[in-house]
């Protein structure tokens, strides 16, 4: 049965931008595994999903990402950092999602 317009809007109204994280709190492994799966299953236009995701947990790598993230504290404090690496359609032939990434 299709969701009503009100049900869709109610489901989306919970969204908010988290500005602060408690570095001492961690997401439990089972919840994190479900979240990772949800990210991987997110569709793109035409179902091509021309991206890959990189989960960054190493504090030193996070410090390196901090300036590129406009010095947002979330980069350093959140349990995990997910970086989405997209590929412009004109570069699809050159895109290798299994290539090693460097920071």
N, C-alpha and C positions, 0 to 999 in steps of 0.2 A: 504494500500500500504506500503510495507516495506521501512524503511529508508535506504538511501544510506550510504555506508561506510563513506563518507565525512560528511554527516549530523550527524552521530553518533559521529565522532571525534570532530566536531565543538561543539556539545552539551556538550561534556565532557571537553573541553579545558577551560571552565570558572572556573573549580575547583581550589581552592587555600587553603592554611592553614592560617586561621586568627590567627594572633599572638597578636593582641591587641583589646580590646573592650572599649567602653565608658560606664562606669557604670551608667551614667545618662540616657542613652538611653535604652528603653525597646522595645521588640517585642510586637506589638499590639495583643490582644487576638484572633482575627480572624485568623491572620497569624500563630500564635503559634498553634492554633487548627489544622490547615492544616498541619503544620510541624509534629505535634505529630501523626497525622493519617498516614503521609508518612513513619514515622519511624516504626509504627506498621505494615504497609503493606509490609515492606521490606522482601523479601523471603530469606530463607536459603536453603542450599543444601537439597534435598529430601523434601522440604516444611515442615520440622519439626519445625522450629523456636524455638529451645531449649533455649530460653532466655526470659528475661523480662526486661523492662526498668523502671528506677526510675528517676523522674524529681526532682532535688534538687533546691529549691529556698531559703531555710533558710540559712542566712548568717553564723550562728554558725556551721551548718552541713558542709557548704562549707569550712569553716576554718579547720574543722577536715579532710576533703578530700584533702586539699592543700598539705600536706607532701606526701601523697600517690600518688599524681599527679606530682611528681618531682618538686614541688613548682612553677608550672606554674601560671602566673598571671591570665590567662583566667578563671581558676577555681573560682576566686574571683570576676572577673569583668564582665563576660558575663551575659546576662539577665537570662538565664536558664542553668542548668548543667544537661545533660542526662547521666546517667550511664547505660551501658548495662551489664547485669549480665548473663553470659553464663553458660551453664551446659555441662560438658564433657559427651559424649554419655554413658560412663560407669556408670555415676551417674544418668541417666535419671529416673530410677525407684524411686530414692530417692528425685528427684527434686519436690519442691512444690512452684509454682510461686506465690501463694497467701500467703505464710508465711510472717510474719512481718520481716522487715529488721532492723538491728541495726547498728549504726555507732560507 
